[in-house]
Amino acid sequence: MLISRCLFRLEQAELNGFHNKTEILAVLSDFAPIASLFALSVLVGVMILFMSRMLGPFRPTARKLVPYESGMRPYGDAIRRIPVKFYRVAVLFILFDIEVIFFLPWAVVFRDLRLYGLAVMGFFFLVLTVGFVYEWMVGGLEWD
Amino acid sequence: MFTVPSLSDLNLAATLPATLLALGASVLLVLDLFVPKGRKALTAWLALAVLGVSLIVALLSLGDVVDLGTGEGAFFGLYIADSFTDAVSVIVLVTAMLGVAVAYNYLERTGMQRGEYYVLLLFSALGAMLMGAAGDLVTVFVALELLSIPLYILSGFRWRDEGSEESALKYFILGAFASGFLVYGIALIYGATGTTAFGGIWAATRDLLAADAATKYVLLLGAGMVLAGLGFKVAAVPFHMWTPDVYQGAPTSVVAYMSVAAKVGGFAALVRVLAWGLPDFVLSGQSAAAWQSTVWLIAALTMILGNVVAVAQNNLKRLLAYSSIAHAGYILIAVAAMGTAGVANEAARAVVIYLMAYAFTNVGAFAVIVAVERDDGGHTDIDNVRGLAKEQPVLAASMAVFMLSLAGVPLTAGFVGKWFVFKAGLAADLVPVTVIGVLTSAISAYYYLRVIWFMYFEEGEGKAQIAWPLAWGISVAAIGTLILGFFPYLLSDMARGIALAFGG
């Protein structure tokens, strides 16, 4: 995606008659923030792993080497049957999560969008409500 | 500076058939909760009413000659309301109405009756309609998901039955994979052209080719991936693997609807993408669009594999699954023909005509299997229709009509569809693939006629269970197949106004 976008910008640059290196580099520099963020996050991740090993004390015991599972003693492997209810809660969570993600930027520019924004958001809210009412009425929110 | 649009800019009136269907389906979802368990006939009737209203609205604007540019856009070009949209809507809505009629008794006697069935069917019909109305790759993707996700659920509607669950899971996993291809293709096209709107892609493609920029290969890769994603939906070789298993495992009433609706949606989007989005995509030294040779190769493979493998099938649902693969191949001839300048509109019309003919015929053929099938989902082998003509003469006669139409015998709708498709293929100078089409249809006659032979000339106790909505569905499909065969101008009139391609 990023690469094809770069290519697109390069073509644009060529179409506009930029042919020397500095112009093309100037186009590519649009992506410098993303590239540096990528490099930085890799660097920080690697650094944390290595520095804690090198600078901190390292006295392993069998208990410490066990995978961390919220403090519980781990049992079995990860491949086992899980009640489908958890999945349902997860889907419901995504539903409302998306709702919040949409509502927040809308609320910020609410005044500028005027009636149009209200109507479009109202429709979005209506669609979500239909799904929610359905889930509620068929008993999707009851745990037992 | 961004200006806030007004509500009238959305041009909701142009999207009326789709909007009505969306509202109707949403209301029905909530309304169905208040319908008591034994009275789901009410939900089925309401679903039919919603589809009927939407169909009437779509029919009212059908046949208006709308040239490119005068076609109304809605939602800022995401939705296009032109003749193609209306024609696709009509096909989808007819299919969905037949689908409801076919399903009701079947669900009742197999104990699968739930209101959600009809609601999901309405939503997937909406998805198929929107694929025909797409003016933007984003619409294509959203509509594809709206079409597919209800179909995944419907395939698993006979839950606790392993075949149905397997079918749903297979369809879901492979479908999600194909969607991934489509999205990646869309991303590449966006990367190459800087837009997802078809009009913008068209303009950018011209610029790219004029400048002979290397980005055109990114565009080509993107177009190929979109082709793969949509090829999965229409069951074209080599993306056909899911079809027989899913068709065999899913409840037959679902397959009756799905086999047509998914195909209509997939081809509608394919026509939109290729005709609108990438028409002048002619690489230097070539006379036709860059994607044409790929499409006709897929068409040839699809026809050969579908028809040859169908010969060996003894289960009727698998037989019709391979037959549906083969029919995707015939339609792909017309899609390939769209790559030749000057033939594009004729070929797009051929696609629509074929799909309309196919809708009546294929839903009807599966409806007959619904009648023959036992309550436990078994009894769908070709042996089970032995002697059906003695027990159920009308049913057997309808099945004979559907089989002849699928084989493309004159005076049936299937013949008209094939005639237009092959004509488009020849007009585009795609002679080899058209010849393959004709030869493989000759092969197909063998396995279609074999079904008729079993019904009429073999001894046995072919039994069927028919009740009135199913009987209506089969009758409408059979009469429709015959009427369209006797009066082909009905089909060509429906497609008359379609003018999609910029090149003409």
Interface residues (C-beta under 8 A of the other chain):
Chain A: M1 I3 S4 R5 L7 F8 E11 E14 L15 D112 L113 R114 L115 Y116 G117 A119 L126 V127 V130 V133 Y134 M137 V138
Chain B: V4 P5 S6 L7 S26 L29 V30 L33 A187 L188 Y190 G191 A192 T193 G194 D207 L208 A211 A213 A214 T215 V218
